[in-house]
């Protein structure tokens, strides 16, 4: 004989142990995957709930540029509401979307024009910018309207969104972080 045991023989007791381990790990793995799915779905439910409560399609946004310093810095997390009955006032900080741009902009309202029929047009500007936002609006657009507003800043947490900025600036960091989080959730043993 060559010293090799044919498959299925009880030559090595540690093979059985490995089988037990594998069966146990499979159950634990299912449990952890389920756990992970629960966390993700809870987060989505909270997000959807926030959308309903705040009236804003993006209840939480991260400031990505320095155009609003010193009021807000890059990485600040803003909490938004967007109740349509609330009038927009000069001095208020709004988050708006412009056609042709994917990322909403967080700037301050500097002028408001109210028409007789209740329609409002307004102009925005970043506190840290020299000029108003007309250069950012789509071609031929001089004013924003209520429909362009995603939300209005109601509160903020400083620098909490830095992780988002780092992930945007360094995509590899994003994958590393996701891998670490995934590994943590899957490998975490219930104590």
C-alpha distance (Angstrom), angle and dihedral (degrees) to the residues before:
residue distance angle dihedral
X1 . . .
X2 3.76 . .
X3 3.80 93.5 .
X4 3.82 95.0 -109.5
X5 3.79 116.9 127.8
X6 3.79 116.3 -134.0
X7 3.82 114.6 -116.9
X8 3.78 113.2 -83.8
X9 3.80 95.0 26.8
X10 3.78 118.2 126.8
X11 3.77 93.1 -126.6
X12 3.82 96.8 124.2
X13 3.79 119.5 40.8
X14 3.82 91.8 -162.1
X15 3.82 90.4 68.2
X16 3.82 90.4 68.3
X17 3.76 91.6 49.4
X18 3.81 89.3 52.9
X19 3.82 90.2 52.7
X20 3.82 91.0 52.2
X21 3.79 90.3 48.4
X22 3.76 91.8 50.0
X23 3.82 92.1 51.1
X24 3.80 91.1 48.4
X25 3.81 93.0 46.6
X26 3.78 91.9 50.3
X27 3.81 90.1 57.7
X28 3.79 91.4 44.8
X29 3.79 90.8 47.4
X30 3.82 91.3 52.5
X31 3.79 88.4 47.9
X32 3.81 92.3 51.0
X33 3.81 93.2 46.1
X34 3.81 88.8 50.7
X35 3.80 89.2 47.8
X36 3.81 90.2 51.5
X37 3.83 91.5 48.7
X38 3.83 89.0 51.6
X39 3.82 91.5 52.1
X40 3.83 92.1 48.9
X41 3.81 93.9 46.7
X42 3.82 91.6 46.5
X43 3.81 89.8 51.9
X44 3.83 90.3 49.8
X45 3.80 91.3 48.8
X46 3.82 91.3 50.4
X47 3.83 89.6 48.5
X48 3.83 92.4 49.8
X49 3.81 89.2 46.3
X50 3.80 90.4 52.5
X51 3.81 90.3 50.3
X52 3.82 90.1 54.6
X53 3.82 94.7 43.9
X54 3.83 96.8 45.2
X55 3.81 98.6 36.3
X56 3.82 88.4 -134.0
X57 3.81 124.4 119.3
X58 3.85 87.4 -144.0
X59 3.82 107.7 35.1
X60 3.82 91.8 175.9
X61 3.81 126.2 37.2
X62 3.79 135.7 171.7
X63 3.82 120.8 -129.9
X64 3.82 104.6 -122.0
X65 3.82 102.3 -178.1
X66 3.78 138.8 42.9
X67 3.82 94.0 -121.5
X68 3.82 93.1 109.8
X69 3.81 98.7 48.3
X70 3.00 130.8 163.1
X71 3.85 90.4 25.4
X72 3.82 93.0 49.7
X73 3.79 130.8 7.9
X74 3.80 131.7 -154.2
X75 3.79 108.8 -76.5
X76 3.80 96.8 27.4
X77 3.79 113.3 138.1
X78 3.82 113.3 -133.5
X79 3.78 126.0 -157.6
X80 3.79 112.5 -147.0
X81 3.77 137.8 -164.0
X82 3.78 125.8 -175.1
X83 3.80 111.3 -168.0
X84 3.80 108.4 169.0
X85 3.81 93.8 -148.4
X86 3.82 91.9 60.8
X87 3.80 110.0 95.2
X88 3.80 116.1 -127.4
X89 3.79 111.1 -119.4
X90 3.79 133.7 -165.5
X91 3.80 110.4 -98.8
X92 3.79 93.5 34.5
X93 3.81 119.8 124.0
X94 3.80 113.3 -126.4
X95 3.79 135.7 -179.0
X96 3.79 111.0 -139.3
X97 3.78 138.7 177.2
X98 3.76 123.6 -138.0
X99 3.82 124.8 -158.7
X100 3.79 111.0 -99.6
X101 3.82 94.0 24.5
X102 3.79 121.6 96.0
X103 3.78 98.3 -164.1
X104 3.82 120.2 67.7
X105 3.83 117.7 -126.1
X106 3.82 125.5 -129.6
X107 3.84 110.2 -146.9
X108 3.79 141.7 140.8
X109 3.82 124.9 -98.8
X110 3.82 107.8 -119.9
X111 3.83 102.4 171.7
X112 3.79 132.8 25.3
X113 3.82 126.5 -166.9
X114 3.78 115.3 -166.3
X115 3.79 117.5 -166.3
X116 3.79 125.5 -152.3
X117 3.81 92.2 -105.3
X118 3.81 91.2 58.1
X119 3.79 95.4 -102.2
X120 3.78 113.3 141.3
X121 3.79 128.6 -153.8
X122 3.78 121.1 -175.5
X123 3.78 143.7 178.3
X124 3.81 126.0 -136.7
X125 3.80 136.3 -158.8
X126 3.77 136.9 179.9
X127 3.83 111.1 -113.6
X128 3.80 89.5 -131.3
X129 3.83 95.2 45.1
X130 3.80 124.7 95.3
X131 3.81 95.4 -142.8
X132 3.80 137.0 38.4
X133 3.81 122.4 -98.6
X134 3.81 99.2 -97.7
X135 3.81 88.3 108.7
X136 3.82 89.2 58.0
X137 3.81 97.0 49.4
X138 3.79 119.2 88.3
X139 3.78 116.4 -82.2
X140 3.80 112.7 -70.5
X141 3.82 93.1 11.8
X142 3.82 113.1 123.1
X143 3.79 100.6 168.0
X144 3.79 139.7 34.4
X145 3.79 122.9 -129.4
X146 3.80 131.4 -152.9
X147 3.81 91.0 -96.6
X148 3.82 90.0 63.9
X149 3.81 92.5 59.0
X150 3.80 117.4 99.3
X151 3.79 93.2 -178.3
X152 3.79 147.8 -42.4
X153 3.76 125.4 -108.4
X154 3.80 111.6 -105.8
X155 3.80 99.9 163.4
X156 3.79 142.2 -16.6
X157 3.80 145.4 -151.6
X158 3.81 114.2 -142.0
X159 3.82 118.6 -117.9
X160 3.83 95.5 -17.6
X161 3.81 89.4 122.7
X162 3.83 94.0 56.4
X163 3.83 88.4 104.4
X164 3.83 89.0 61.2
X165 3.80 91.3 51.1
X166 3.81 92.6 47.9
X167 3.82 89.1 49.4
X168 3.82 90.6 50.6
X169 3.81 93.8 46.4
X170 3.81 95.8 42.3
X171 3.83 110.6 32.0
X172 3.83 91.5 -176.9
X173 3.80 88.8 62.1
X174 3.82 88.8 55.9
X175 3.83 92.5 55.9
X176 3.80 92.0 44.8
X177 3.81 90.8 50.9
X178 3.82 92.5 47.0
X179 3.81 90.4 48.6
X180 3.81 91.9 50.3
X181 3.82 92.2 47.2
X182 3.80 92.0 47.2
X183 3.81 91.9 48.1
X184 3.80 91.1 47.9
X185 3.79 93.2 52.1
X186 3.81 93.7 45.3
X187 3.80 97.0 43.0
X188 3.78 99.0 39.3
X189 3.79 108.1 114.0
X190 3.75 119.0 -143.8
X191 3.80 107.2 -113.4
